[in-house]
Amino acid sequence: MSLFRCGRFPSGEWPIRTSAGIVWFRDGQAEVDADSGLAAALREVPAVFGIIEDGVTEPPTEPPTEPSTETPTGTPEVPERPAQSAVKAAWVDYAVACGADPGEAEALTKPELIERYGSQ
């Protein structure tokens, strides 16, 4: 088993989407089978999540800064609304960009996401 830590979400329960599926971090930690595709996929998660594998050299103490999404007026920029035919993951990402809690957005069905966030 491999233990991973998530610096972005050090407490509570948070799902992190990887190319191999969802990994739930509880209080900043997740344990996955070292030989599974999830372990390899976690190593490829963007640095902004601050995911590190125990026993692997720590990343810099300051995570890289994300490009600013602030418009000149100071309001956050919301990405373009996905098409209704888009996969659920695109709707989850859109809902989170609109201010939804990542765990709550993941728990909703695609039709619920479209109903709540389709008109924003």
CNS distance restraints for C-alpha pairs under 8 A (distance, minus, plus):
assign (resid   1 and name CA) (resid  31 and name CA) 6.38 0.50 0.50
assign (resid   1 and name CA) (resid  32 and name CA) 5.53 0.50 0.50
assign (resid   1 and name CA) (resid  33 and name CA) 4.40 0.50 0.50
assign (resid   1 and name CA) (resid  34 and name CA) 4.88 0.50 0.50
assign (resid   2 and name CA) (resid  31 and name CA) 5.57 0.50 0.50
assign (resid   2 and name CA) (resid  32 and name CA) 5.43 0.50 0.50
assign (resid   2 and name CA) (resid  33 and name CA) 6.03 0.50 0.50
assign (resid   2 and name CA) (resid  34 and name CA) 5.05 0.50 0.50
assign (resid   2 and name CA) (resid  39 and name CA) 7.22 0.50 0.50
assign (resid   2 and name CA) (resid  53 and name CA) 7.08 0.50 0.50
assign (resid   2 and name CA) (resid  54 and name CA) 7.24 0.50 0.50
assign (resid   3 and name CA) (resid  29 and name CA) 6.93 0.50 0.50
assign (resid   3 and name CA) (resid  30 and name CA) 5.86 0.50 0.50
assign (resid   3 and name CA) (resid  31 and name CA) 4.49 0.50 0.50
assign (resid   3 and name CA) (resid  32 and name CA) 6.62 0.50 0.50
assign (resid   3 and name CA) (resid  53 and name CA) 5.92 0.50 0.50
assign (resid   3 and name CA) (resid  54 and name CA) 5.62 0.50 0.50
assign (resid   4 and name CA) (resid  29 and name CA) 5.67 0.50 0.50
assign (resid   4 and name CA) (resid  30 and name CA) 5.29 0.50 0.50
assign (resid   4 and name CA) (resid  31 and name CA) 6.21 0.50 0.50
assign (resid   4 and name CA) (resid  32 and name CA) 7.93 0.50 0.50
assign (resid   4 and name CA) (resid  51 and name CA) 6.58 0.50 0.50
assign (resid   4 and name CA) (resid  52 and name CA) 5.56 0.50 0.50
assign (resid   4 and name CA) (resid  53 and name CA) 4.36 0.50 0.50
assign (resid   4 and name CA) (resid  54 and name CA) 5.95 0.50 0.50
assign (resid   5 and name CA) (resid  25 and name CA) 7.83 0.50 0.50
assign (resid   5 and name CA) (resid  28 and name CA) 5.42 0.50 0.50
assign (resid   5 and name CA) (resid  29 and name CA) 4.52 0.50 0.50
assign (resid   5 and name CA) (resid  30 and name CA) 6.51 0.50 0.50
assign (resid   5 and name CA) (resid  50 and name CA) 7.76 0.50 0.50
assign (resid   5 and name CA) (resid  51 and name CA) 5.47 0.50 0.50
assign (resid   5 and name CA) (resid  52 and name CA) 5.35 0.50 0.50
assign (resid   5 and name CA) (resid  53 and name CA) 6.36 0.50 0.50
assign (resid   5 and name CA) (resid  54 and name CA) 7.35 0.50 0.50
assign (resid   6 and name CA) (resid  10 and name CA) 6.21 0.50 0.50
assign (resid   6 and name CA) (resid  25 and name CA) 7.29 0.50 0.50
assign (resid   6 and name CA) (resid  28 and name CA) 4.94 0.50 0.50
assign (resid   6 and name CA) (resid  29 and name CA) 6.26 0.50 0.50
assign (resid   6 and name CA) (resid  49 and name CA) 6.32 0.50 0.50
assign (resid   6 and name CA) (resid  50 and name CA) 5.38 0.50 0.50
assign (resid   6 and name CA) (resid  51 and name CA) 4.43 0.50 0.50
assign (resid   6 and name CA) (resid  52 and name CA) 6.65 0.50 0.50
assign (resid   7 and name CA) (resid  28 and name CA) 6.69 0.50 0.50
assign (resid   7 and name CA) (resid  49 and name CA) 6.37 0.50 0.50
assign (resid   7 and name CA) (resid  50 and name CA) 4.61 0.50 0.50
assign (resid   7 and name CA) (resid  51 and name CA) 6.24 0.50 0.50
assign (resid   8 and name CA) (resid  48 and name CA) 7.39 0.50 0.50
assign (resid   8 and name CA) (resid  49 and name CA) 5.04 0.50 0.50
assign (resid   8 and name CA) (resid  50 and name CA) 5.76 0.50 0.50
assign (resid   8 and name CA) (resid  51 and name CA) 7.92 0.50 0.50
assign (resid   9 and name CA) (resid  14 and name CA) 6.92 0.50 0.50
assign (resid   9 and name CA) (resid  25 and name CA) 7.94 0.50 0.50
assign (resid   9 and name CA) (resid  27 and name CA) 7.44 0.50 0.50
assign (resid   9 and name CA) (resid  28 and name CA) 5.62 0.50 0.50
assign (resid   9 and name CA) (resid  49 and name CA) 7.82 0.50 0.50
assign (resid  10 and name CA) (resid  27 and name CA) 5.37 0.50 0.50
assign (resid  10 and name CA) (resid  28 and name CA) 3.99 0.50 0.50
assign (resid  10 and name CA) (resid  29 and name CA) 7.76 0.50 0.50
assign (resid  11 and name CA) (resid  26 and name CA) 6.73 0.50 0.50
assign (resid  11 and name CA) (resid  27 and name CA) 3.85 0.50 0.50
assign (resid  11 and name CA) (resid  28 and name CA) 5.42 0.50 0.50
assign (resid  12 and name CA) (resid  25 and name CA) 7.89 0.50 0.50
assign (resid  12 and name CA) (resid  26 and name CA) 5.70 0.50 0.50
assign (resid  12 and name CA) (resid  27 and name CA) 4.93 0.50 0.50
assign (resid  12 and name CA) (resid  28 and name CA) 7.34 0.50 0.50
assign (resid  13 and name CA) (resid  24 and name CA) 6.70 0.50 0.50
assign (resid  13 and name CA) (resid  25 and name CA) 5.59 0.50 0.50
assign (resid  13 and name CA) (resid  26 and name CA) 4.51 0.50 0.50
assign (resid  13 and name CA) (resid  27 and name CA) 6.30 0.50 0.50
assign (resid  13 and name CA) (resid  28 and name CA) 7.81 0.50 0.50
assign (resid  13 and name CA) (resid 103 and name CA) 7.64 0.50 0.50
assign (resid  14 and name CA) (resid  24 and name CA) 5.62 0.50 0.50
assign (resid  14 and name CA) (resid  25 and name CA) 5.21 0.50 0.50
assign (resid  14 and name CA) (resid  26 and name CA) 6.63 0.50 0.50
assign (resid  14 and name CA) (resid 102 and name CA) 7.13 0.50 0.50
assign (resid  14 and name CA) (resid 103 and name CA) 5.89 0.50 0.50
assign (resid  15 and name CA) (resid  22 and name CA) 6.08 0.50 0.50
assign (resid  15 and name CA) (resid  23 and name CA) 5.61 0.50 0.50
assign (resid  15 and name CA) (resid  24 and name CA) 4.40 0.50 0.50
assign (resid  15 and name CA) (resid  25 and name CA) 6.19 0.50 0.50
assign (resid  15 and name CA) (resid 102 and name CA) 7.15 0.50 0.50
assign (resid  15 and name CA) (resid 103 and name CA) 6.13 0.50 0.50
assign (resid  15 and name CA) (resid 106 and name CA) 7.87 0.50 0.50
assign (resid  16 and name CA) (resid  22 and name CA) 5.61 0.50 0.50
assign (resid  16 and name CA) (resid  23 and name CA) 5.28 0.50 0.50
assign (resid  16 and name CA) (resid  24 and name CA) 6.24 0.50 0.50
assign (resid  16 and name CA) (resid  25 and name CA) 7.33 0.50 0.50
assign (resid  17 and name CA) (resid  21 and name CA) 5.95 0.50 0.50
assign (resid  17 and name CA) (resid  22 and name CA) 4.57 0.50 0.50
assign (resid  17 and name CA) (resid  23 and name CA) 6.50 0.50 0.50
assign (resid  18 and name CA) (resid  22 and name CA) 5.91 0.50 0.50
assign (resid  18 and name CA) (resid  23 and name CA) 7.32 0.50 0.50
assign (resid  18 and name CA) (resid  38 and name CA) 7.31 0.50 0.50
assign (resid  18 and name CA) (resid  41 and name CA) 5.64 0.50 0.50
assign (resid  18 and name CA) (resid  42 and name CA) 6.32 0.50 0.50
assign (resid  18 and name CA) (resid  44 and name CA) 7.96 0.50 0.50
assign (resid  18 and name CA) (resid  45 and name CA) 6.59 0.50 0.50
assign (resid  19 and name CA) (resid  38 and name CA) 7.99 0.50 0.50
assign (resid  19 and name CA) (resid  41 and name CA) 5.81 0.50 0.50
assign (resid  20 and name CA) (resid  37 and name CA) 5.96 0.50 0.50
assign (resid  20 and name CA) (resid  38 and name CA) 5.48 0.50 0.50
assign (resid  20 and name CA) (resid  41 and name CA) 5.98 0.50 0.50
assign (resid  21 and name CA) (resid  38 and name CA) 6.94 0.50 0.50
assign (resid  23 and name CA) (resid  30 and name CA) 7.22 0.50 0.50
assign (resid  23 and name CA) (resid  38 and name CA) 7.47 0.50 0.50
assign (resid  24 and name CA) (resid  30 and name CA) 6.41 0.50 0.50
assign (resid  25 and name CA) (resid  29 and name CA) 4.98 0.50 0.50
assign (resid  25 and name CA) (resid  30 and name CA) 4.78 0.50 0.50
assign (resid  26 and name CA) (resid  30 and name CA) 6.46 0.50 0.50
assign (resid  32 and name CA) (resid  36 and name CA) 7.31 0.50 0.50
assign (resid  32 and name CA) (resid  38 and name CA) 6.82 0.50 0.50
assign (resid  32 and name CA) (resid  39 and name CA) 6.14 0.50 0.50
assign (resid  33 and name CA) (resid  38 and name CA) 7.61 0.50 0.50
assign (resid  33 and name CA) (resid  39 and name CA) 6.69 0.50 0.50
assign (resid  34 and name CA) (resid  39 and name CA) 5.67 0.50 0.50
assign (resid  35 and name CA) (resid  39 and name CA) 6.96 0.50 0.50
assign (resid  36 and name CA) (resid  40 and name CA) 7.10 0.50 0.50
assign (resid  37 and name CA) (resid  41 and name CA) 6.03 0.50 0.50
assign (resid  38 and name CA) (resid  42 and name CA) 6.00 0.50 0.50
assign (resid  39 and name CA) (resid  43 and name CA) 6.57 0.50 0.50
assign (resid  40 and name CA) (resid  44 and name CA) 6.93 0.50 0.50
assign (resid  41 and name CA) (resid  45 and name CA) 6.72 0.50 0.50
assign (resid  42 and name CA) (resid  51 and name CA) 7.37 0.50 0.50
assign (resid  43 and name CA) (resid  51 and name CA) 7.51 0.50 0.50
assign (resid  43 and name CA) (resid  52 and name CA) 7.59 0.50 0.50
assign (resid  43 and name CA) (resid  53 and name CA) 7.74 0.50 0.50
assign (resid  45 and name CA) (resid  49 and name CA) 7.24 0.50 0.50
assign (resid  45 and name CA) (resid  51 and name CA) 7.27 0.50 0.50
assign (resid  46 and name CA) (resid  50 and name CA) 7.91 0.50 0.50
assign (resid  47 and name CA) (resid  51 and name CA) 6.85 0.50 0.50
assign (resid  47 and name CA) (resid  63 and name CA) 6.88 0.50 0.50
assign (resid  47 and name CA) (resid  64 and name CA) 6.92 0.50 0.50
assign (resid  48 and name CA) (resid  63 and name CA) 6.05 0.50 0.50
assign (resid  48 and name CA) (resid  64 and name CA) 6.18 0.50 0.50
assign (resid  48 and name CA) (resid  65 and name CA) 7.23 0.50 0.50
assign (resid  48 and name CA) (resid  66 and name CA) 7.16 0.50 0.50
assign (resid  50 and name CA) (resid  59 and name CA) 7.79 0.50 0.50
assign (resid  50 and name CA) (resid  63 and name CA) 6.50 0.50 0.50
assign (resid  52 and name CA) (resid  56 and name CA) 7.11 0.50 0.50
assign (resid  52 and name CA) (resid  58 and name CA) 6.72 0.50 0.50
assign (resid  52 and name CA) (resid  59 and name CA) 7.34 0.50 0.50
assign (resid  59 and name CA) (resid  63 and name CA) 7.74 0.50 0.50
assign (resid  69 and name CA) (resid  76 and name CA) 5.71 0.50 0.50
assign (resid  69 and name CA) (resid  77 and name CA) 5.43 0.50 0.50
assign (resid  70 and name CA) (resid  74 and name CA) 5.43 0.50 0.50
assign (resid  70 and name CA) (resid  75 and name CA) 5.76 0.50 0.50
assign (resid  70 and name CA) (resid  76 and name CA) 4.83 0.50 0.50
assign (resid  70 and name CA) (resid  77 and name CA) 6.05 0.50 0.50
assign (resid  71 and name CA) (resid  75 and name CA) 5.76 0.50 0.50
assign (resid  71 and name CA) (resid  76 and name CA) 6.34 0.50 0.50
assign (resid  71 and name CA) (resid  77 and name CA) 6.33 0.50 0.50
assign (resid  78 and name CA) (resid  94 and name CA) 7.96 0.50 0.50
assign (resid  78 and name CA) (resid  97 and name CA) 6.13 0.50 0.50
assign (resid  78 and name CA) (resid  98 and name CA) 6.29 0.50 0.50
assign (resid  79 and name CA) (resid  94 and name CA) 6.91 0.50 0.50
assign (resid  79 and name CA) (resid  97 and name CA) 7.13 0.50 0.50
assign (resid  81 and name CA) (resid  94 and name CA) 6.78 0.50 0.50
assign (resid  81 and name CA) (resid 118 and name CA) 7.10 0.50 0.50
assign (resid  81 and name CA) (resid 120 and name CA) 7.81 0.50 0.50
assign (resid  82 and name CA) (resid  86 and name CA) 6.08 0.50 0.50
assign (resid  82 and name CA) (resid  90 and name CA) 6.59 0.50 0.50
assign (resid  82 and name CA) (resid  91 and name CA) 6.51 0.50 0.50
assign (resid  82 and name CA) (resid  94 and name CA) 7.34 0.50 0.50
assign (resid  84 and name CA) (resid 114 and name CA) 7.25 0.50 0.50
assign (resid  86 and name CA) (resid  90 and name CA) 6.33 0.50 0.50
assign (resid  86 and name CA) (resid  91 and name CA) 7.28 0.50 0.50
assign (resid  87 and name CA) (resid  91 and name CA) 6.91 0.50 0.50
assign (resid  88 and name CA) (resid  92 and name CA) 6.17 0.50 0.50
assign (resid  88 and name CA) (resid 109 and name CA) 7.65 0.50 0.50
assign (resid  88 and name CA) (resid 110 and name CA) 5.25 0.50 0.50
assign (resid  89 and name CA) (resid  93 and name CA) 6.18 0.50 0.50
assign (resid  90 and name CA) (resid  94 and name CA) 6.15 0.50 0.50
assign (resid  91 and name CA) (resid  95 and name CA) 6.03 0.50 0.50
assign (resid  91 and name CA) (resid 110 and name CA) 6.97 0.50 0.50
assign (resid  91 and name CA) (resid 113 and name CA) 6.42 0.50 0.50
assign (resid  91 and name CA) (resid 114 and name CA) 7.23 0.50 0.50
assign (resid  92 and name CA) (resid  96 and name CA) 6.22 0.50 0.50
assign (resid  92 and name CA) (resid 102 and name CA) 7.54 0.50 0.50
assign (resid  92 and name CA) (resid 105 and name CA) 5.53 0.50 0.50
assign (resid  92 and name CA) (resid 106 and name CA) 6.01 0.50 0.50
assign (resid  92 and name CA) (resid 113 and name CA) 7.18 0.50 0.50
assign (resid  93 and name CA) (resid  97 and name CA) 6.20 0.50 0.50
assign (resid  94 and name CA) (resid  98 and name CA) 6.23 0.50 0.50
assign (resid  94 and name CA) (resid 117 and name CA) 7.95 0.50 0.50
assign (resid  95 and name CA) (resid  99 and name CA) 6.47 0.50 0.50
assign (resid  95 and name CA) (resid 100 and name CA) 5.39 0.50 0.50
assign (resid  95 and name CA) (resid 105 and name CA) 6.49 0.50 0.50
assign (resid  95 and name CA) (resid 113 and name CA) 7.10 0.50 0.50
assign (resid  95 and name CA) (resid 117 and name CA) 6.20 0.50 0.50
assign (resid  96 and name CA) (resid 100 and name CA) 4.43 0.50 0.50
assign (resid  96 and name CA) (resid 101 and name CA) 6.12 0.50 0.50
assign (resid  96 and name CA) (resid 102 and name CA) 5.74 0.50 0.50
assign (resid  96 and name CA) (resid 105 and name CA) 6.86 0.50 0.50
assign (resid  98 and name CA) (resid 117 and name CA) 7.74 0.50 0.50
assign (resid  98 and name CA) (resid 120 and name CA) 8.00 0.50 0.50
assign (resid 100 and name CA) (resid 104 and name CA) 7.10 0.50 0.50
assign (resid 100 and name CA) (resid 105 and name CA) 6.18 0.50 0.50
assign (resid 101 and name CA) (resid 105 and name CA) 6.04 0.50 0.50
assign (resid 102 and name CA) (resid 106 and name CA) 6.13 0.50 0.50
assign (resid 103 and name CA) (resid 107 and name CA) 6.32 0.50 0.50
assign (resid 104 and name CA) (resid 108 and name CA) 6.57 0.50 0.50
assign (resid 105 and name CA) (resid 113 and name CA) 7.27 0.50 0.50
assign (resid 108 and name CA) (resid 112 and name CA) 5.90 0.50 0.50
assign (resid 108 and name CA) (resid 113 and name CA) 6.25 0.50 0.50
assign (resid 109 and name CA) (resid 113 and name CA) 6.26 0.50 0.50
assign (resid 110 and name CA) (resid 114 and name CA) 6.21 0.50 0.50
assign (resid 111 and name CA) (resid 115 and name CA) 6.10 0.50 0.50
assign (resid 112 and name CA) (resid 116 and name CA) 6.14 0.50 0.50
assign (resid 113 and name CA) (resid 117 and name CA) 5.78 0.50 0.50
assign (resid 113 and name CA) (resid 118 and name CA) 7.23 0.50 0.50
assign (resid 114 and name CA) (resid 118 and name CA) 4.53 0.50 0.50
assign (resid 115 and name CA) (resid 119 and name CA) 7.69 0.50 0.50
